[in-house]
C-alpha cells in the first residue's frame, strides 16, 4: 500500500496492519504529517501540528511493538485532539487569544488515556473560540473549512477535529460536546461522532464551557473506530466530580450484534419540524433501512424538548460566564465578536433563571427516560440544515415550496441529549443534492452506549455513506 | 445620555446592574446589549408555561446515583 493510502484507512484497518507489523507507526505518522503539510493550509483543521512529538511517539511505538509490547488497536495510530484538552508542555489555546500562551502542566485525563493506549497525538485542532459556538469560524486562528465544500463551515465547536478526520489528516480525533459540538460537525462532515453518557468519559483537563453539559468523545471515520477510541477513554476518574464507576464494557463487542427486535422511538414533536426537506427524507429512509433489519419503529412523544434551546442558552450562559469571569473583567477586548456578545448578555442572567432552567431540564430528562423504558433508542436527524456557508448568519432551510430561516441554530436537535446526559451518536445517512452530508442521530439510555453503537453499526453495514470521502 | 426606547429596559438599568456585578460597559456596547438582553428575557419567559412545582434543579447530576437507586 502507498504511504498516502495509509491515511485513508480506518483505525480498525490500520491497527490490524500495525499489529501484524506490515506497516510501522513511523511510516504511518510520516504519511499523515506529509498530508497535513500538503492540505492543511487550505482546510485549517489544526492550530498546532505536533510534528516532533508525533515523530518521537511513533518511534517509541515502533520500538515497543517490535519488542513484543503491542498495547492494542490505538498503538501507533495518529489521533488529533481538540485544542481545549490540556496537553502537558504543549500550548492549549481553546481557540482563544486569551489562552494563546497557555502551556499546561499536566495532560487531560483523555490525553493520558490515549497515550496509555499507545496513540500518537499528532496535533491540536481548531475550534470555535472557547467552544462557545458552532461554526469554527475562529477570529484568532482562522475559519476551518469543510472538505466537502471549502466555502462552507465544518460545524463546531469541534470543527477542526471533524475536518481533520474527513480529510484524512489523522486517523481519528477527540472533540467535546456541550450542545452538540461532536455530533453536529460529524454530521456536517459526513463522519461519525459519539457523545457518551455524562460521567462516562472524564472531563478532567477539558477547558470548560458549561460544567453540567460538557462531554468528551471521539470523532471517527466509522462506528467501529468510535468504539475503539471510546474503549480507551471511558471509565472512572476521581478527578472529575461527575465521573461514574459504572463498569466499562468492550464496546467493540456490541458491533455486529443482532438488532432484530429492538425498538426505535421516532419523536412526534420538534425533531422533524423545521428541518430541511432533504434531511427529513434521508433520515426517514434511514429508519426504513433499520426496519428492514427487523427493528420496530414507533412514534414517541417528547413534549418538553421544545424548550431545549432556551434551556441550553441559559445554562451555558450562566456557567460560561462564571468560568470566564476573571477574563471577562480584565481582557474583554480579546474575545471574538460572537463569544463576547454571548458573555455580555450572560452578565444579566439571574440565579432564579438558572435554577428554573435546571428544574425544567429535570422534567425534560425524566420525560426522555420514561420514553426510553418503552423503546431502546430514539432516532432523529442530527442537524436541521446541511453545512452553511462561512460567514452565513441565518441558516435557511427548504420546506416544501418555501424557504425559511431555522430557529435555534445548528445545535437545536443535538442539545436535548446534553441536557439529559444521554449517549447519542451521529453517523452519515446521505447527501443533499448539493453534495453535502446529512447526519442520522441515535440516542439511548444512560450508559447504554452499546445499543447506540450496535444500531449505528447495523445501519452502517447496510449502507455505504460512511465510505464516501471528499476529493481533497 | 441616550436611553433605550424599548419598554422595560434602559441602558441605565443595565449599566447599574452590570456595575453591581463588577463589569463596566461602554455606552456603545450597552446600546447593543439592550436588545439582546430583551430577547433573552423573552426566551426565559417561555419557561413560565412549564409547571415545575414538583421538579428540583439538576445542577450537576451523576447518572451513577440514578442507576444505583434502580
Interface residues (C-beta under 8 A of the other chain):
Chain A: X197 X198 X199 X211 X212 X241 X242 X244 X245 X246 X304 X307 X310 X311 X313 X314 X317 X328 X329 X341 X344 X345 X347 X348 X349 X353 X355 X356 X357 X358 X359 X360 X361 X362 X363 X365 X421 X446 X447
Chain B: X14 X17 X18 X21 X22 X23 X25 X29 X32 X33 X36 X37 X40 X43 X44 X46 X47 X50 X52 X55 X56 X57 X58 X59 X60 X61 X62 X63 X64 X66 X67
